[in-house]
């Protein structure tokens, strides 16, 4: 019986992208991600994570300049 891998949810993709920002991905997780993640989810999650990161940086700089 050939089982196709389950597609990962958007939240799983977001979690994978956030952990990848820090470079904290296990090899086992990376191999599983290659099989079941949707590329569109990854792109959207990455853009969202970058926007949040830039927003945090701007907030910290504004707070520090006060």
Phi and psi in degrees as a GROMACS rama.xvg file:
@    title "Ramachandran Plot"
@    xaxis  label "Phi"
@    yaxis  label "Psi"
@TYPE xy
-90.9266  116.919  UNK-2
-99.9836  129.349  UNK-3
-83.9859  143.016  UNK-4
-65.2268  144.397  UNK-5
-70.3731  142.73  UNK-6
-75.2769  138.729  UNK-7
-77.2815  148.629  UNK-8
-77.428  169.695  UNK-9
-64.7613  -38.7675  UNK-10
-63.8234  -37.2996  UNK-11
-63.8829  -41.6515  UNK-12
-63.932  -41.0649  UNK-13
-63.0716  -43.0788  UNK-14
-62.1294  -42.4369  UNK-15
-63.8703  -40.1011  UNK-16
-67.3705  -43.1118  UNK-17
-63.5681  -44.7079  UNK-18
-64.8227  -32.6709  UNK-19
-68.8812  -29.2688  UNK-20
-58.6998  -36.9182  UNK-21
-89.4404  -7.81172  UNK-22
75.7227  26.8915  UNK-23
-112.152  64.0566  UNK-24
-115.121  130.141  UNK-25
-78.1219  149.995  UNK-26
-59.2131  -39.4353  UNK-27
-61.8454  -42.7602  UNK-28
-66.8936  -40.5413  UNK-29
-60.9131  -43.3039  UNK-30
-65.1515  -38.7412  UNK-31
-67.688  -37.2643  UNK-32
-63.5503  -37.2613  UNK-33
-61.0331  -28.4797  UNK-34
-88.1233  -30.9718  UNK-35
-123.869  3.64451  UNK-36
-92.5197  142.452  UNK-37
-85.8354  124.572  UNK-38
-59.0932  -33.2609  UNK-39
-65.7299  -41.2203  UNK-40
-61.107  -40.4732  UNK-41
-64.6252  -44.2413  UNK-42
-64.1276  -46.095  UNK-43
-64.301  -43.1237  UNK-44
-63.9034  -39.7829  UNK-45
-65.9006  -43.1252  UNK-46
-63.6268  -40.6106  UNK-47
-64.3557  -44.3242  UNK-48
-64.5103  -40.1168  UNK-49
-64.7186  -42.0112  UNK-50
-62.287  -42.5658  UNK-51
-65.7059  -42.6238  UNK-52
-61.5668  -45.5073  UNK-53
-64.1999  -41.1562  UNK-54
-60.1999  -41.6687  UNK-55
-64.8848  -41.9925  UNK-56
-61.9336  -44.2491  UNK-57
-62.3074  -42.3872  UNK-58
-63.1298  -44.1954  UNK-59
-63.744  -42.0528  UNK-60
-65.5806  -42.7468  UNK-61
-62.5047  -39.8265  UNK-62
-66.376  -40.5637  UNK-63
-71.2119  -31.5345  UNK-64
-77.167  -24.6239  UNK-65
